Amino acid sequence: MLAAISLQTTSASAAPVPDAPKTQAAAPLAPPVVGGTRAAQGEFPFMVRLSMGCGGSLYSSTVVLTAAHCVSGSGNNTSITATAGVVDLQSTSAIKVRSTKVLQAPGYNGTGKDWALIKLAQPINLPTLKIATTTAYNNGNFTVAGWGAAREGGAQQRYLLKATVPFVSDASCNSSYGGQIIAGEEICAGFAAGGTDTCQGDSGGPMFRKDNAGAFIQVGIVSWGNGCARPNYPGVYTEVSTFASAIASAAATL
């Protein structure tokens, strides 16, 4: 089984914490991609590592799509470094670009609407990841990838890990999380037996699959979960198609 990608950050208690992000600092039990395997160089060229300990994807050559909980509000911001073009974060070939602005989802208050955009100082000339604009691809098996922990409570990784996780219905996911899933804003994925998941440090990274033309399309953003790869606690992701129009409009203002 692929290692679970720990993208989720939550407390150690049994009760799920819906607004606890899968960031490095937020949850001591949130590891990186758990049950994952190492991605090949160039396999996912749109993957971005952000210096605050989150992941992201290239929405355009100058804009990174990530999670709202990874940033603090909107406005000018030159404190973030985006690393791209490599699976090994220590590679001398890594492309590193500073941020200039951040746009957090309007109305974000810690629950739902978990998306944000980061404007880059210079373009990163790599393939971008298109986002889903309908729910047509919100099913089947998805790929998750990140530099997060490979086990709950573990350290974040030097190399990009990847894993495959299956779609979980809102009804099933809500059964696990006591009705805390926001239908239409969140989408769940994972195995009932656990073992594979995103984890701490994977927050903001993409969940994606192939479209009918064989191209990758992003359907989710790593958002939250109860620990990493725990049985009956699938990962919870921002449902990208719901916010596709808002994301496009926001990107046009950056």
TORNUFI-170906 format. One line per field, with one value per residue: residue in three letters; x, y, z of N, C-alpha, C in turn; residue number from 0. Coordinates in pm, 1 decimal, always signed. Each point is the difference from the previous one (the first is absolute). Example, Ala and Ser with C-alpha at 12.3 -4.5 7.8 and 13.67 -1.06 7.14 Angstrom:
% residues 2
type (ALA/SER)
n.px (+1319.0/-35.0)
n.py (-569.0/+105.0)
n.pz (+780.0/-72.0)
ca.px (-89.0/+82.0)
ca.py (+119.0/+119.0)
ca.pz (+0.0/+6.0)
c.px (+90.0/-77.0)
c.py (+120.0/+109.0)
c.pz (+0.0/+73.0)
seq (0/1)
***
This chain:
% residues 254
type (MET/LEU/ALA/ALA/ILE/SER/LEU/GLN/THR/THR/SER/ALA/SER/ALA/ALA/PRO/VAL/PRO/ASP/ALA/PRO/LYS/THR/GLN/ALA/ALA/ALA/PRO/LEU/ALA/PRO/PRO/VAL/VAL/GLY/GLY/THR/ARG/ALA/ALA/GLN/GLY/GLU/PHE/PRO/PHE/MET/VAL/ARG/LEU/SER/MET/GLY/CYS/GLY/GLY/SER/LEU/TYR/SER/SER/THR/VAL/VAL/LEU/THR/ALA/ALA/HIS/CYS/VAL/SER/GLY/SER/GLY/ASN/ASN/THR/SER/ILE/THR/ALA/THR/ALA/GLY/VAL/VAL/ASP/LEU/GLN/SER/THR/SER/ALA/ILE/LYS/VAL/ARG/SER/THR/LYS/VAL/LEU/GLN/ALA/PRO/GLY/TYR/ASN/GLY/THR/GLY/LYS/ASP/TRP/ALA/LEU/ILE/LYS/LEU/ALA/GLN/PRO/ILE/ASN/LEU/PRO/THR/LEU/LYS/ILE/ALA/THR/THR/THR/ALA/TYR/ASN/ASN/GLY/ASN/PHE/THR/VAL/ALA/GLY/TRP/GLY/ALA/ALA/ARG/GLU/GLY/GLY/ALA/GLN/GLN/ARG/TYR/LEU/LEU/LYS/ALA/THR/VAL/PRO/PHE/VAL/SER/ASP/ALA/SER/CYS/ASN/SER/SER/TYR/GLY/GLY/GLN/ILE/ILE/ALA/GLY/GLU/GLU/ILE/CYS/ALA/GLY/PHE/ALA/ALA/GLY/GLY/THR/ASP/THR/CYS/GLN/GLY/ASP/SER/GLY/GLY/PRO/MET/PHE/ARG/LYS/ASP/ASN/ALA/GLY/ALA/PHE/ILE/GLN/VAL/GLY/ILE/VAL/SER/TRP/GLY/ASN/GLY/CYS/ALA/ARG/PRO/ASN/TYR/PRO/GLY/VAL/TYR/THR/GLU/VAL/SER/THR/PHE/ALA/SER/ALA/ILE/ALA/SER/ALA/ALA/ALA/THR/LEU)
n.px (+85.3/-37.9/+106.9/-58.8/-51.6/+77.3/-115.6/-48.3/-51.8/+0.9/-80.9/+58.0/-96.1/-90.8/-43.3/-61.1/+99.9/-116.5/+31.0/+45.7/+84.4/+39.8/+28.1/+124.7/-31.6/-105.3/+55.1/+33.5/-122.4/+20.4/+18.7/+104.4/+23.3/-98.5/+83.7/+73.9/+24.6/+129.3/-31.8/-14.0/+125.5/-73.8/-32.3/+17.4/+30.1/-129.7/+66.0/-45.5/+118.0/-75.7/+73.6/-130.4/+35.2/-42.8/-94.7/+9.9/-69.5/+63.3/-74.2/+101.8/+73.0/-94.3/-85.7/+12.2/-67.0/-46.1/+16.7/-120.9/-5.2/+62.3/-89.2/+45.8/-121.8/-45.8/+75.4/+80.1/+80.7/+117.4/-70.5/-74.1/+66.9/-20.6/+5.4/+52.7/-46.4/-15.0/+38.0/+129.2/-48.7/+97.3/-70.2/+116.4/-83.6/-26.8/-122.8/+54.1/-125.4/+19.2/-82.6/-105.6/-99.4/-94.7/-82.9/-48.4/-61.0/-76.2/-14.5/+127.6/-51.1/+73.8/-115.4/+30.8/-28.1/+55.8/+7.9/+114.7/+35.8/+114.8/+21.0/+66.4/+121.3/+27.2/-20.5/-66.2/+90.9/-101.5/-35.3/-116.6/-78.9/-75.9/-98.1/-66.8/-84.8/-7.7/-105.5/+17.8/+104.8/-106.6/+74.0/-4.9/+118.1/+58.8/+84.9/+74.2/+60.7/+114.9/+55.8/-124.6/-40.2/+81.2/-15.2/-107.1/+25.6/+18.6/+124.3/+5.1/-28.2/+115.8/-55.5/-49.2/-105.4/-46.6/-131.6/-71.5/-105.3/-96.2/-91.4/-40.7/-119.6/-73.4/-92.0/+89.6/+48.0/-123.0/-18.2/+116.4/-37.3/-102.6/-11.7/+131.7/-25.7/+53.7/-118.4/+60.9/+58.6/-30.5/+108.4/-39.1/+114.1/+2.2/+76.0/-105.8/+93.9/+0.2/+112.6/-85.8/+74.3/-50.3/+99.8/+53.3/-13.9/-109.4/-42.4/-106.7/+50.2/+17.0/-128.0/+49.5/-46.1/-15.3/-9.0/-105.6/+80.3/+2.3/-50.7/+94.8/-93.0/+4.9/-33.9/+114.9/-6.9/+116.8/-96.6/-70.0/+6.9/-41.0/+112.0/+79.9/-74.0/-81.3/-29.3/-85.3/+117.6/-77.5/+87.2/-3.1/-55.2/+51.1/-129.5/+101.1/-78.7/-31.3/+131.8/-16.2/-123.8/-14.3/+60.6/-70.3/-107.1/+33.4/+31.5/-109.7/-16.6/+73.3)
n.py (-120.1/+100.8/+70.2/+20.8/+89.7/+38.3/+39.7/-80.5/+102.8/-84.2/+11.3/-42.4/+80.2/-81.9/+109.3/+0.0/+67.6/+38.8/+91.6/-118.9/+88.3/-41.2/+97.8/+34.0/+125.1/-18.1/-111.4/-29.8/-38.5/+111.6/-121.1/-29.7/-13.9/-62.0/-101.7/+105.0/+25.6/-5.1/+125.9/-23.6/+37.5/+111.0/-91.2/+90.0/+54.9/-12.3/-95.6/+66.0/+27.5/+34.3/+107.1/+28.3/-97.7/+57.3/-59.3/-15.2/+60.2/-9.9/+102.1/+82.2/+55.4/+86.0/-101.5/-15.3/-112.9/+41.2/-28.8/+45.3/-118.1/-1.1/+95.8/+121.9/-10.9/+112.8/+21.5/+105.4/-88.1/+31.5/-59.9/-33.6/-113.0/+0.0/-130.0/-8.1/-90.2/-42.5/-126.1/+30.9/+36.5/-90.6/-24.4/+8.5/-84.9/+7.1/+29.8/+113.2/+31.6/+126.8/+15.0/+54.8/-86.3/+7.8/-88.9/+19.2/-116.0/+82.8/+44.7/-33.1/-95.8/-86.1/+13.4/-94.5/+17.0/-120.1/+119.8/+12.5/+120.5/-38.7/+130.7/-40.8/+28.2/-124.6/-17.4/-110.5/-19.5/-51.5/-124.3/+54.4/+8.0/-40.7/+82.2/-87.5/+13.5/-134.0/-68.2/+8.2/+57.4/+30.9/-93.9/-128.5/-23.1/+55.1/+88.1/-24.8/+114.9/-15.3/+96.9/-26.5/-18.6/-104.6/+52.6/-29.9/+128.0/-39.7/-2.1/+123.3/-21.3/-53.6/-119.8/+35.9/-21.1/-113.3/+4.6/-111.0/+81.3/-81.6/+42.1/+83.4/-55.4/+108.8/-89.5/-73.9/+106.6/+44.2/-126.7/+11.1/+114.8/-75.7/-2.7/+0.1/-89.7/+100.3/-52.4/-33.6/+2.7/-122.5/-67.6/-123.5/-51.1/-132.0/-87.1/-82.0/-78.3/+120.4/+48.2/+73.7/+111.1/+122.0/+82.6/+18.8/+120.0/-72.8/+70.8/+28.8/-122.0/-40.0/-29.3/-91.1/-3.7/-98.8/+93.7/+21.9/+106.2/-53.0/+121.0/+39.3/-19.5/+117.2/-91.8/+2.2/+60.2/-47.8/-41.0/-108.6/-48.0/-115.7/+61.5/-104.4/-34.6/+59.5/-120.9/-2.0/+59.4/+11.0/+35.9/+124.5/+25.1/+117.6/+10.3/-17.6/-90.7/-9.5/+12.8/-77.6/+45.3/-16.5/-118.0/-23.5/+46.3/-70.6/-103.3/+38.2/+10.4/-109.7)
n.pz (+0.0/-72.3/+30.9/+113.8/-75.5/+98.2/-44.6/+91.5/+65.5/+102.5/+99.7/+111.5/+31.3/+46.5/+56.2/-117.4/-54.5/-51.6/+89.6/+40.6/-53.5/-118.4/+81.0/-14.7/+23.3/-77.3/-47.0/+125.6/-26.7/-68.1/-56.5/-86.2/-130.7/+59.0/+1.6/-19.7/-126.7/-26.1/-25.2/-128.7/-28.9/+4.0/+92.1/+96.8/-117.1/+26.3/+65.7/+106.4/+53.4/+103.8/+20.8/+6.8/-84.9/-112.2/-68.5/-130.9/-93.5/-114.5/+39.2/+3.9/-94.5/+38.7/+4.0/+131.0/-17.9/+117.5/+128.2/+30.5/+62.0/-117.8/-19.8/+22.6/-46.0/-55.1/-108.4/-1.7/-54.6/+50.2/+96.4/-104.6/+9.7/-130.7/+24.7/-120.4/-87.2/+125.8/+13.6/-15.6/+117.3/+8.3/-108.1/-60.7/-57.8/+128.2/-42.1/+44.0/+27.7/+28.1/+100.2/-56.9/-20.3/+90.9/-51.5/+120.8/-8.3/-69.6/+120.5/-22.9/+80.9/-69.4/-62.4/-88.5/-129.9/+8.8/-59.5/-61.5/-42.8/-52.8/-9.1/-108.3/+45.6/-36.0/-130.1/+26.5/-90.9/+66.9/-33.4/-27.8/+105.8/-100.6/+32.7/+73.6/-100.1/-3.4/+44.6/-130.3/+57.4/+72.1/-56.0/+30.8/-56.4/+104.5/-49.1/+105.7/+20.4/+60.5/+69.8/+33.4/+122.5/+18.1/+119.6/+70.2/+14.7/-126.8/-45.6/-48.3/-126.9/-33.5/-20.7/-115.9/+78.7/-50.9/-11.9/-3.5/-1.7/+44.0/-84.4/+93.3/+0.8/-20.9/-33.7/-65.6/-61.9/-17.3/-35.7/-64.1/-55.2/+24.4/-133.2/+14.2/-96.1/-70.2/-24.3/-112.9/+117.6/+43.4/-32.0/+23.6/+44.4/-15.9/+64.0/+6.9/-51.8/-58.5/+47.8/-69.4/+0.2/-5.7/+31.4/+118.5/-46.9/-19.0/+102.6/-71.7/+8.1/-124.2/-16.5/-82.2/-123.9/-84.9/-95.2/-73.3/-0.3/+122.6/+23.3/+82.4/+93.5/+61.9/+90.9/+66.2/+117.7/+39.1/+81.6/+38.5/+122.2/+44.9/+33.5/-21.4/-104.0/+86.7/+45.0/-102.4/-26.6/-109.3/-94.2/+45.4/-117.3/-31.9/-25.0/-82.4/-56.5/+128.4/+11.8/-107.0/-3.2/+130.3/-17.6/-110.3/+62.0/+108.3/-77.3/-62.1/+131.5/-2.7)
ca.px (-85.3/+76.1/+5.9/-99.7/+53.6/-57.3/-22.7/-94.1/+51.7/-107.1/+47.1/+13.6/-123.5/-79.2/-99.1/+56.4/+5.4/-14.5/+74.1/+141.6/+60.8/+103.8/+126.1/+103.4/-6.8/-132.9/-38.5/+112.6/-25.2/-25.6/+119.6/-11.8/-69.7/+23.6/-22.1/+30.9/+125.6/+68.4/-36.1/+112.9/+27.2/-80.6/-129.2/-103.9/+77.3/-78.2/+5.1/+76.3/+19.6/-2.0/+92.1/-66.8/-25.2/-116.2/+16.8/-80.9/+10.0/+8.3/-124.7/+56.6/+144.7/+28.8/-95.3/-7.1/-123.8/+27.7/-111.6/-16.8/+55.1/+146.1/+40.6/-65.3/-64.8/+34.3/+75.6/+139.0/+72.0/+124.5/+66.6/-14.3/+81.8/-54.2/+102.7/-62.5/+87.8/+78.4/-59.8/+94.9/+3.2/+139.1/+63.1/+50.9/-81.0/-128.5/-38.7/-51.2/-54.6/-67.3/-136.5/-22.1/-132.7/-80.6/-143.9/-71.0/-140.1/-90.9/-93.2/+58.3/-0.3/+51.4/-81.1/-40.2/+65.7/+142.7/+88.6/+70.1/+90.2/+124.7/+59.2/+144.9/+74.8/+38.0/-69.0/+63.6/-36.7/-24.2/-141.4/-94.2/-102.6/-132.8/-93.3/-131.8/-104.4/-125.8/+19.0/+12.8/+116.2/-0.8/-28.1/+109.4/+123.8/+73.8/+139.7/+41.1/+146.2/+48.9/+125.3/-38.3/+44.4/-33.8/-75.2/-55.7/+98.1/+134.2/+61.9/-29.6/+90.5/+87.5/-43.7/-143.5/-67.2/-130.2/-84.5/-131.9/-108.9/-131.2/-107.9/-90.1/-121.3/-26.6/-74.9/+93.6/+95.8/-70.6/-18.4/+126.7/+30.7/-111.2/-76.1/+75.6/+38.5/-84.3/-36.1/+18.0/+125.0/+105.8/-6.9/+82.2/+64.6/+82.7/-39.5/-63.6/+99.4/+108.7/+129.1/+44.6/-65.2/+87.8/+29.9/+57.7/+92.5/-57.7/-107.1/+8.6/+37.5/-114.3/-47.6/-28.1/-19.6/+1.2/-129.5/-32.3/+103.0/+124.4/+79.3/-29.7/-92.2/-7.0/-135.9/-0.3/+114.2/+16.2/-57.1/+6.3/-35.8/+30.0/+127.4/+42.4/-16.0/-68.2/-116.8/-131.3/+11.4/+59.3/+44.6/-101.5/+61.1/-84.8/-57.0/+46.9/-98.8/-93.1/+62.0/+76.4/-27.6/+56.1/+145.2/+36.8/-20.6/+101.2/+130.2/+4.0/+27.6/+135.9)
ca.py (+120.1/+123.8/+66.1/+105.8/+135.3/+71.0/+139.9/+51.6/+34.4/+5.2/-30.3/-142.4/-52.6/-81.9/+82.7/+72.0/+145.0/+36.7/+115.7/-17.2/-22.4/-100.7/+70.5/-55.5/+47.8/-8.1/-123.9/-86.4/-134.1/+2.6/-30.8/+28.0/-106.0/-126.8/-113.8/+41.0/-39.3/+117.2/+42.5/+14.5/+136.3/+40.6/-69.8/+97.2/+124.4/+111.7/-0.9/+108.3/-3.7/+134.6/+7.9/-4.4/-139.3/-49.5/-31.2/+80.3/-38.6/+113.4/+33.6/+63.1/+12.3/+97.3/-14.0/-130.2/-30.1/-72.4/+1.8/+125.2/-10.4/+8.3/+140.0/+87.0/+112.4/+41.8/+123.8/-13.2/-97.0/-43.7/-90.0/-140.7/-48.9/-116.7/-85.1/-81.1/-58.7/-112.9/-85.7/+8.2/+139.6/+42.7/+1.8/+129.7/+38.0/+53.1/+136.6/+65.4/+131.8/+62.3/+48.4/+145.1/+22.1/-115.2/+22.7/-106.1/-8.3/+93.5/-63.0/-114.0/+20.4/-119.9/-115.0/+12.9/+103.9/-11.9/+19.3/+127.8/+17.8/+70.7/+60.5/-14.1/+115.0/-33.1/-121.1/-131.3/-52.2/-143.6/-31.0/+34.5/-100.7/+59.5/-35.9/-47.5/+102.2/-70.7/-114.4/-120.1/-82.1/-20.7/-141.7/-89.6/+5.7/+125.3/+2.9/+106.8/+6.9/+104.9/-19.2/-9.9/-115.7/-130.6/-67.8/+97.9/+44.1/-9.5/+119.4/+22.9/-76.2/+63.8/-40.4/+1.3/-129.3/-5.2/-112.8/-5.1/-15.3/-4.3/+90.2/-40.5/+81.9/+92.1/-70.4/-83.9/+86.8/+63.5/-102.2/-6.3/+127.2/+51.8/+103.0/+124.9/+26.7/+101.1/-49.0/+98.2/+73.7/-94.4/-132.9/-90.9/-111.3/-82.7/-138.6/-27.6/-64.1/+93.2/-40.7/+89.5/+128.1/+115.0/+20.2/+127.4/+52.1/-17.1/+99.0/+90.7/-71.6/-42.2/-135.6/+8.4/-122.9/+23.8/+30.1/-87.7/+15.8/-55.3/+104.5/+14.8/+106.6/+8.5/-4.9/+31.6/+62.1/-61.9/+92.3/-41.5/-137.9/-46.0/-70.1/-36.5/-139.3/-80.5/-71.9/+65.3/+145.7/+40.5/+137.4/+95.5/+90.2/+104.5/-41.1/+106.6/+41.6/+94.9/+131.6/+24.5/+134.8/+96.5/-8.0/+65.3/+144.3/+50.1/-6.0/+109.1/+126.2/-1.0)
ca.pz (+0.0/-2.5/+129.3/+9.5/-4.9/+112.0/-30.2/+96.7/+130.5/+98.3/+133.7/+24.9/+56.5/-91.6/-69.2/-113.2/+10.7/-139.4/-45.8/+27.1/-131.1/-12.2/-11.5/+85.4/+136.7/+57.6/+63.4/+27.2/-50.5/-143.0/-78.6/-142.7/-72.8/+67.7/-87.1/-136.6/-63.3/-51.5/-135.4/-91.4/-42.7/-113.9/-6.3/+33.6/-8.1/+53.8/+146.3/+61.6/+144.6/+54.1/+113.9/+130.5/+33.9/-72.8/-140.6/-90.3/-140.8/-90.5/-67.9/-119.2/+19.2/+105.3/+110.7/+65.9/+71.9/+123.9/+94.9/+74.8/+135.1/-7.8/-4.7/+97.9/-63.1/-135.5/-11.8/-41.6/+83.6/-64.1/+95.5/-39.1/-110.4/-70.0/-59.7/-104.5/-100.5/+50.2/+102.5/+110.9/+41.9/+16.3/-131.6/-45.4/-115.9/+46.7/-34.4/+120.8/-30.8/+112.3/-19.2/+6.1/+56.3/+39.3/+0.1/+71.8/-42.5/+68.0/+93.2/+72.8/+145.0/+66.1/-38.2/-138.6/-81.0/+32.6/-114.9/-3.9/-113.2/+28.3/-119.0/-0.4/-50.1/-136.8/-45.7/+0.5/-132.0/+8.1/-25.2/+105.7/+27.4/-16.9/+107.1/-42.1/+2.0/+25.4/+90.3/-83.0/+37.4/+145.0/+22.4/-37.3/+78.0/-10.4/+40.8/+91.3/+3.9/+88.4/+73.7/+140.4/+75.9/-53.7/+105.4/+92.9/+97.8/-56.2/-57.1/-140.5/-84.2/-99.2/-134.1/-26.8/+4.4/-66.7/+38.8/-62.8/+97.5/-66.4/+40.3/+107.9/-10.4/+110.5/+104.3/+74.2/+67.7/+111.3/+103.2/+73.6/+64.7/+78.5/-68.6/-9.9/-138.1/-63.1/-132.6/-105.2/+21.4/+35.5/-60.6/+79.6/-68.7/+87.3/+18.6/+128.9/+86.4/+27.4/-55.6/-106.5/+25.2/+9.5/+140.5/+40.5/-99.6/-133.4/-13.4/-112.6/-121.2/-81.2/-22.7/-143.5/-75.0/-144.0/-58.8/-113.0/-102.7/+52.6/+65.6/+141.9/+37.2/+145.6/+54.5/+142.6/+66.5/+132.0/+97.7/+139.4/+29.3/+136.0/-8.2/-134.7/-41.6/+102.3/-52.6/+4.1/-2.0/-127.3/-10.0/-44.8/-97.4/-56.6/-128.4/-88.7/-100.9/+62.0/+8.7/-122.8/-51.0/+94.6/-11.2/-125.2/+14.9/+92.5/-66.4/-98.4/+68.7/+53.4)
c.px (+87.4/-2.2/-100.3/+67.7/-65.8/-13.8/-85.3/+69.3/-117.3/+57.9/+5.6/-127.3/-79.6/-97.9/+65.2/-4.9/-2.3/+82.9/+147.4/+67.8/+104.9/+134.3/+98.6/-19.0/-132.4/-28.7/+116.2/-19.8/-21.1/+126.7/-16.6/-71.4/+36.8/-28.9/+33.9/+129.7/+61.7/-41.3/+125.8/+19.3/-82.0/-136.6/-116.9/+63.9/-69.5/+5.5/+92.2/+8.6/+8.8/+74.0/-67.2/-35.6/-123.2/+36.9/-85.9/+16.5/+5.0/-132.9/+33.3/+149.0/+36.2/-93.6/-1.5/-133.5/+34.4/-123.3/-5.0/+65.3/+152.1/+49.5/-77.9/-56.0/+50.3/+82.0/+140.7/+74.5/+122.1/+73.4/+1.0/+93.9/-64.9/+115.7/-68.0/+106.4/+81.0/-83.9/+86.1/+15.2/+142.0/+75.5/+46.0/-77.1/-133.5/-20.1/-62.3/-42.3/-75.1/-142.4/-2.3/-133.9/-63.9/-146.2/-67.2/-146.8/-87.4/-97.0/+56.5/+5.2/+46.1/-76.4/-49.9/+77.2/+151.7/+87.9/+60.9/+91.5/+122.5/+58.4/+151.8/+68.6/+45.5/-75.3/+85.1/-47.3/-3.7/-147.7/-86.8/-101.9/-136.5/-91.7/-134.0/-100.3/-139.4/+31.6/+25.2/+113.3/+11.0/-37.6/+121.5/+118.5/+74.7/+145.8/+20.3/+151.5/+42.6/+129.7/-29.2/+50.5/-47.6/-69.5/-48.7/+103.8/+142.2/+51.3/-42.0/+115.8/+85.5/-50.4/-152.4/-55.3/-136.0/-76.2/-132.9/-105.5/-133.9/-98.9/-83.5/-120.4/-15.6/-69.7/+92.5/+97.9/-64.2/-26.9/+125.0/+23.6/-118.6/-73.5/+73.8/+46.4/-97.2/-26.8/+12.9/+126.1/+116.7/-25.2/+97.5/+58.7/+87.0/-55.5/-62.3/+99.2/+113.5/+126.9/+54.4/-75.8/+101.5/+22.1/+56.4/+102.8/-49.7/-110.2/+23.0/+37.0/-122.1/-36.5/-49.8/-16.7/+10.4/-141.4/-22.4/+101.8/+135.3/+91.0/-38.0/-93.4/-15.9/-144.4/-5.4/+126.1/+8.0/-43.2/+13.8/-36.9/+34.0/+126.3/+35.6/-17.0/-62.6/-118.6/-127.1/+5.3/+67.9/+49.6/-112.1/+69.4/-99.9/-49.0/+23.4/-107.1/-98.5/+54.1/+75.0/-19.7/+61.4/+152.5/+47.6/-12.9/+106.9/+137.5/+15.8/+30.9/+143.1/+100.5)
c.py (+123.0/+62.7/+112.3/+134.7/+78.5/+145.2/+62.8/+38.4/+10.8/-32.4/-149.8/-60.1/-74.8/+84.6/+76.0/+150.2/+55.8/+118.9/-9.1/-36.1/-108.2/+67.6/-56.3/+40.2/-29.0/-128.8/-93.5/-139.4/-2.8/-23.6/+34.3/-112.7/-131.8/-112.5/+33.4/-58.7/+125.7/+29.9/+14.3/+146.9/+31.9/-64.4/+95.0/+138.7/+122.3/+9.3/+109.8/-23.7/+143.1/+5.3/-0.7/-143.3/-58.3/-38.7/+92.5/-51.4/+125.7/+17.8/+69.0/+15.3/+95.4/-9.1/-144.0/-11.6/-85.0/+8.1/+132.2/-8.6/+4.3/+144.1/+81.1/+122.7/+30.6/+127.9/-24.2/-91.2/-48.6/-103.1/-146.6/-32.5/-124.8/-75.9/-93.6/-62.2/-119.2/-86.7/+2.0/+146.3/+52.3/+5.8/+140.9/+49.3/+62.2/+144.5/+60.8/+142.8/+54.1/+42.0/+152.3/+32.8/-132.3/+40.0/-120.6/+1.8/+97.6/-75.6/-117.9/+30.7/-123.5/-125.5/+19.9/+109.5/-1.8/+4.9/+139.6/+2.1/+79.5/+49.2/-6.4/+120.3/-19.9/-126.1/-125.2/-69.7/-152.6/-25.4/+34.9/-112.9/+65.5/-48.1/-42.2/+113.5/-59.2/-117.8/-130.1/-92.5/-21.3/-143.9/-81.7/+10.3/+129.5/-20.4/+116.8/-3.2/+112.2/-38.1/-10.9/-128.7/-130.7/-86.0/+107.5/+35.5/-1.5/+132.1/+16.3/-51.6/+84.4/-26.1/+0.4/-141.7/+10.5/-121.0/+10.1/-24.3/+3.5/+101.8/-61.9/+93.7/+93.1/-71.5/-84.3/+85.0/+68.4/-97.6/-10.4/+124.4/+65.4/+116.3/+130.6/+34.1/+100.4/-43.4/+111.5/+82.2/-93.3/-135.3/-89.7/-112.7/-76.0/-140.6/-19.7/-59.9/+94.0/-42.1/+88.0/+131.0/+111.7/+27.7/+138.0/+46.5/-13.9/+101.7/+90.8/-65.7/-50.0/-146.5/+1.1/-137.9/+33.9/+35.5/-90.2/+8.2/-51.7/+101.5/+8.9/+118.7/-2.3/+3.5/+38.5/+69.8/-61.2/+99.3/-46.9/-147.1/-33.3/-84.2/-28.1/-149.4/-89.3/-72.0/+81.5/+152.1/+42.2/+144.3/+87.5/+106.9/+107.5/-46.2/+112.8/+49.0/+101.9/+142.3/+39.8/+141.4/+106.3/+1.5/+71.5/+151.5/+61.6/+4.0/+115.8/+134.2/+10.3/+51.5)
c.pz (+0.0/+137.9/+2.2/-3.8/+111.7/-32.6/+107.2/+128.8/+95.0/+135.8/+18.0/+55.6/-104.5/-79.6/-114.5/+21.3/-141.0/-44.4/+35.4/-130.7/+1.9/-20.4/+99.2/+144.4/+67.7/+72.3/+20.2/-54.5/-150.2/-78.8/-146.1/-67.4/+63.8/-97.1/-143.1/-52.5/-61.3/-143.9/-84.9/-36.4/-124.9/-9.3/+24.9/+0.7/+57.4/+151.8/+52.8/+149.8/+49.9/+132.9/+136.0/+40.7/-64.8/-142.3/-83.0/-141.0/-85.0/-72.9/-132.4/+26.0/+113.2/+120.1/+51.0/+72.6/+121.0/+89.8/+75.5/+136.7/+2.5/+4.4/+103.9/-70.1/-139.5/+2.7/-49.4/+96.2/-76.3/+84.8/-41.6/-115.8/-57.6/-64.8/-98.8/-88.9/+43.8/+92.3/+126.1/+38.9/+18.1/-132.5/-37.6/-121.8/+40.3/-43.5/+124.6/-33.5/+121.9/-37.3/-4.6/+65.2/+38.9/-6.0/+63.1/-42.2/+77.2/+89.7/+75.2/+149.4/+75.5/-32.8/-142.2/-71.9/+16.7/-125.3/+5.7/-121.2/+43.6/-131.1/+11.7/-63.7/-144.0/-42.3/+17.8/-127.0/-1.2/-31.6/+120.7/+17.0/-13.0/+111.3/-58.1/+11.4/+16.8/+91.6/-76.9/+43.8/+150.4/+33.9/-38.3/+92.9/-27.7/+38.3/+94.6/+6.1/+92.5/+67.7/+149.9/+63.5/-62.8/+104.2/+96.3/+105.6/-51.5/-53.6/-145.3/-84.4/-94.4/-141.2/-11.4/+0.8/-67.6/+50.8/-74.1/+107.1/-73.3/+55.9/+111.9/-4.0/+120.3/+115.2/+86.5/+80.1/+119.9/+113.0/+86.0/+84.0/+70.8/-62.9/-22.1/-142.0/-61.3/-143.2/-102.4/+14.0/+28.4/-65.3/+75.1/-84.4/+99.1/+9.9/+137.8/+98.0/+37.3/-73.9/-110.0/+11.1/-18.7/+147.9/+24.7/-101.9/-142.1/-26.5/-119.0/-131.2/-75.1/+14.7/-144.7/-62.1/-148.8/-46.6/-121.0/-112.5/+47.5/+65.1/+147.8/+23.0/+151.8/+46.4/+147.6/+45.3/+138.9/+107.8/+144.6/+15.6/+143.1/-4.9/-144.4/-22.0/+106.1/-63.2/+20.3/+13.5/-128.9/+5.7/-52.8/-84.7/-42.2/-137.0/-101.8/-96.4/+54.1/-5.8/-127.2/-53.1/+89.9/-8.4/-126.1/+10.0/+89.1/-66.4/-97.7/+64.7/+50.1/-101.6)
seq (0/1/2/3/4/5/6/7/8/9/10/11/12/13/14/15/16/17/18/19/20/21/22/23/24/25/26/27/28/29/30/31/32/33/34/35/36/37/38/39/40/41/42/43/44/45/46/47/48/49/50/51/52/53/54/55/56/57/58/59/60/61/62/63/64/65/66/67/68/69/70/71/72/73/74/75/76/77/78/79/80/81/82/83/84/85/86/87/88/89/90/91/92/93/94/95/96/97/98/99/100/101/102/103/104/105/106/107/108/109/110/111/112/113/114/115/116/117/118/119/120/121/122/123/124/125/126/127/128/129/130/131/132/133/134/135/136/137/138/139/140/141/142/143/144/145/146/147/148/149/150/151/152/153/154/155/156/157/158/159/160/161/162/163/164/165/166/167/168/169/170/171/172/173/174/175/176/177/178/179/180/181/182/183/184/185/186/187/188/189/190/191/192/193/194/195/196/197/198/199/200/201/202/203/204/205/206/207/208/209/210/211/212/213/214/215/216/217/218/219/220/221/222/223/224/225/226/227/228/229/230/231/232/233/234/235/236/237/238/239/240/241/242/243/244/245/246/247/248/249/250/251/252/253)
***
